[in-house]
Amino acid sequence: MARSTIEISEKAGVRYLHFSSAWIQGAMRIQRPNALELPYTREMMAGLLLRAPPWPRQALLIGLGAGSLAKFIYHRLPATRITVVEIDPQVEMIARLHFKLPDDPLRLRVVIADGAEYMLQGDSHHDYILVDGFDRDARAGVLDTLPFYQACRARLSENGLLAVNLLGREHAFEASAERIQRAFDGRAMIFPSCDSGNTIAFAAAGEHVDASHDELIHRANQCLQETGLNLLPTVARLQQEHYLANDRLRF
């Protein structure tokens, strides 16, 4: 993806990262720099509902942005090693200077590379792959293709999960969702849109996701207690939108 001018703004105690003036790419509440400020980033961590702790051991992030997901995992899931693939070295510099990205290469490694090429050419395996990469026009490009999603599947561990930010309905995410379903032989689920309108897709290749409503509530409460992240609203949306067949979430 082509590089773009990066802008930073602040309003009401929140610092924002922009790839263009009309689109917020990341955010950090200055008094809580390691919390997940934007609703969609909290939703992308809903994999913590789908697997029992301790999970994940290895996380791979495609797209750094303001570093929100990387910082949350680093500070709240201390047993997790993190690799971030970011195409633009300027984004990494901004994240370190203005968004408090930790400097700890033993646990948080930033690789400057094209995310699609990294996935297609490598062979490492990860428990949690989080894809949130867009250009200044909110286009995912090759990060939203069948070969890329197939490569993500090949790079998941036995209990691995993929989470993809599909933005929202105005971006015709249905075609993206179909590509993910094809890559994972139907073992994918598009979660109900969160407050920001972003739609997050989850997919599994090895061990099935199979959790009862009570298990989801238990994991959400455990996550809230241990990390401060409240995923109870996600469980409520899943139930309200009838995602729990026979009181279980399965895919």
C-alpha positions in Angstrom: 0.0 0.0 0.0 1.2 3.5 -0.7 2.4 5.6 2.2 0.4 8.6 3.2 0.8 11.7 5.3 0.2 10.9 8.9 -1.6 13.4 11.1 -2.1 13.6 14.9 -4.8 15.4 16.7 -6.1 15.7 20.3 -9.6 16.3 21.7 -11.1 15.9 25.1 -8.1 13.9 26.5 -7.8 11.6 23.5 -5.0 11.6 21.0 -5.9 10.4 17.4 -4.0 9.1 14.5 -5.2 9.9 11.0 -4.0 8.7 7.6 -6.3 11.4 6.2 -8.2 14.2 7.9 -11.5 12.4 7.4 -10.6 9.0 8.9 -9.5 8.1 12.5 -7.0 5.2 12.2 -6.2 4.9 15.9 -6.8 6.6 19.3 -5.3 6.7 22.8 -6.8 8.2 25.9 -3.8 10.1 27.3 -4.7 9.2 31.0 -5.2 5.5 30.1 -2.6 4.9 27.3 -2.8 1.1 27.4 -6.6 0.8 27.3 -8.6 0.1 24.1 -10.2 3.4 23.4 -12.0 2.6 20.1 -14.9 0.1 20.4 -13.8 -2.0 17.4 -10.4 -2.6 19.0 -12.2 -4.0 22.1 -14.3 -6.2 19.7 -11.1 -7.5 18.0 -10.0 -8.9 21.4 -13.2 -11.0 21.6 -11.1 -14.0 20.9 -10.6 -14.0 24.6 -14.2 -15.2 24.8 -13.6 -18.0 22.4 -10.6 -19.7 23.9 -9.9 -20.6 27.5 -6.8 -19.0 29.2 -3.9 -19.1 29.0 -4.4 -18.0 25.4 -2.9 -16.7 23.2 0.8 -17.5 23.6 1.8 -16.0 20.2 -0.1 -13.1 18.6 0.5 -11.7 15.1 -0.8 -8.3 14.2 -1.1 -7.1 10.6 -1.1 -3.3 10.8 0.2 -1.3 13.7 -1.7 2.0 13.6 -1.5 3.8 16.9 -0.5 0.5 18.5 -3.6 0.0 20.6 -3.9 -3.7 20.2 -0.2 -4.3 20.6 -0.1 -2.2 23.8 -3.1 -3.9 25.3 -1.8 -7.4 24.7 1.7 -6.4 25.9 0.5 -4.9 29.2 -2.6 -7.0 29.9 -1.5 -10.4 28.6 2.0 -10.7 29.9 2.5 -14.3 28.8 1.9 -13.4 25.1 4.7 -12.7 22.6 3.7 -10.3 19.9 4.8 -9.8 16.3 3.5 -6.7 14.5 3.9 -6.4 10.7 3.6 -2.8 9.5 4.4 -1.6 6.0 5.3 2.0 6.8 8.3 2.7 9.1 6.8 6.2 9.8 3.8 4.5 11.5 6.2 2.7 13.9 8.0 5.9 14.6 4.8 7.8 15.3 3.5 4.9 17.6 6.7 5.0 19.6 6.9 8.8 19.9 3.3 9.7 20.4 1.4 6.6 21.4 3.7 5.0 24.0 4.5 1.8 22.1 6.8 -0.3 24.3 10.4 -0.8 23.4 10.8 -4.5 24.3 11.9 -6.5 21.2 11.9 -9.8 23.3 8.2 -9.6 23.7 7.0 -7.1 21.1 8.7 -7.3 17.7 7.8 -4.9 14.9 8.6 -6.1 11.4 8.6 -3.5 8.6 7.2 -5.4 5.7 4.2 -5.9 3.4 1.6 -7.8 5.5 0.4 -10.0 2.6 3.9 -10.9 1.5 4.9 -11.7 5.1 1.9 -14.1 5.4 2.4 -15.7 2.0 6.2 -16.3 2.4 6.6 -17.2 6.0 6.0 -20.4 8.0 5.7 -19.4 11.6 2.5 -20.3 13.5 0.4 -18.1 15.8 -2.5 -18.5 18.2 -4.1 -15.2 17.4 -3.8 -13.3 14.0 -5.4 -9.9 14.1 -5.7 -8.1 10.7 -6.4 -4.4 10.8 -4.5 -2.9 7.8 -5.9 -0.1 5.5 -4.6 2.6 3.3 -5.6 6.3 3.6 -8.8 5.6 1.7 -9.8 2.8 4.0 -9.0 0.1 1.5 -7.5 -3.2 2.6 -6.1 -4.1 -0.9 -4.3 -7.5 -0.9 -5.1 -8.0 2.8 -8.7 -8.7 1.6 -8.1 -11.5 -0.9 -8.7 -15.2 -0.8 -5.0 -16.1 -1.1 -4.3 -13.8 1.9 -7.0 -15.4 4.1 -5.8 -18.9 3.0 -2.3 -17.9 4.1 -3.7 -16.7 7.5 -5.3 -20.1 7.9 -2.0 -21.9 7.1 -0.2 -19.8 9.8 -2.7 -20.6 12.6 -1.8 -23.0 15.4 -4.1 -25.8 16.4 -6.1 -23.6 18.7 -5.5 -20.5 16.6 -8.1 -17.8 15.7 -8.1 -15.1 13.0 -9.8 -11.8 13.7 -10.3 -9.3 10.8 -11.6 -5.7 11.0 -14.0 -5.5 8.0 -15.0 -1.9 8.8 -18.7 -1.6 8.2 -21.7 -2.0 5.9 -20.9 1.1 3.9 -17.8 -0.7 2.7 -19.7 -3.8 1.3 -18.1 -6.2 3.8 -20.2 -9.1 2.6 -17.8 -9.9 -0.2 -14.9 -9.9 2.4 -16.9 -12.2 4.7 -17.5 -14.6 1.8 -13.8 -14.8 1.1 -13.0 -15.6 4.7 -15.7 -18.2 4.8 -14.3 -19.8 1.6 -10.7 -19.8 3.0 -11.8 -21.5 6.2 -14.4 -23.9 4.7 -17.3 -22.1 6.4 -15.7 -22.1 9.9 -16.0 -18.3 10.3 -18.4 -16.0 12.1 -19.2 -12.3 11.5 -19.9 -10.8 14.9 -22.7 -8.2 15.2 -21.5 -4.7 14.6 -20.2 -2.9 17.6 -21.0 0.7 18.5 -18.6 2.1 16.0 -20.2 0.3 13.1 -17.1 -1.8 12.5 -17.7 -5.4 11.7 -15.2 -8.0 13.0 -14.9 -11.5 11.5 -13.5 -14.5 13.4 -12.4 -17.8 11.9 -10.8 -21.0 13.2 -8.9 -23.7 11.3 -8.0 -26.3 14.0 -9.8 -26.8 17.3 -13.4 -25.8 17.0 -14.9 -22.9 18.9 -17.6 -24.4 21.1 -18.7 -22.4 24.2 -21.9 -22.2 26.1 -23.5 -18.9 27.1 -22.4 -19.5 30.7 -18.8 -20.2 29.6 -18.8 -17.0 27.6 -20.1 -15.0 30.6 -17.5 -16.7 32.8 -14.6 -15.8 30.4 -15.9 -12.2 30.0 -16.0 -11.7 33.8 -12.5 -13.3 34.1 -11.2 -11.0 31.3 -12.7 -8.0 33.0 -11.1 -8.9 36.3 -7.7 -9.7 34.8 -7.3 -7.2 32.0 -9.9 -4.5 32.6 -11.5 -5.2 29.2 -15.3 -5.5 29.4 -16.6 -8.1 26.8 -19.9 -8.6 28.5 -21.6 -6.3 25.9 -20.3 -8.6 23.1 -21.8 -11.6 24.8 -25.1 -9.7 25.1 -25.1 -8.8 21.4 -24.3 -12.4 20.4 -27.3 -13.6 22.4 -29.6 -10.8 21.2 -28.8 -11.5 17.6 -29.4 -15.3 18.0 -25.8 -16.3 17.4 -26.0 -18.9 20.2 -27.8 -21.9 18.7 -29.0 -24.2 21.5 -27.3 -21.8 23.9 -23.9 -22.4 22.4 -21.5 -20.5 20.1 -20.0 -22.9 17.6 -17.8 -22.7 14.5 
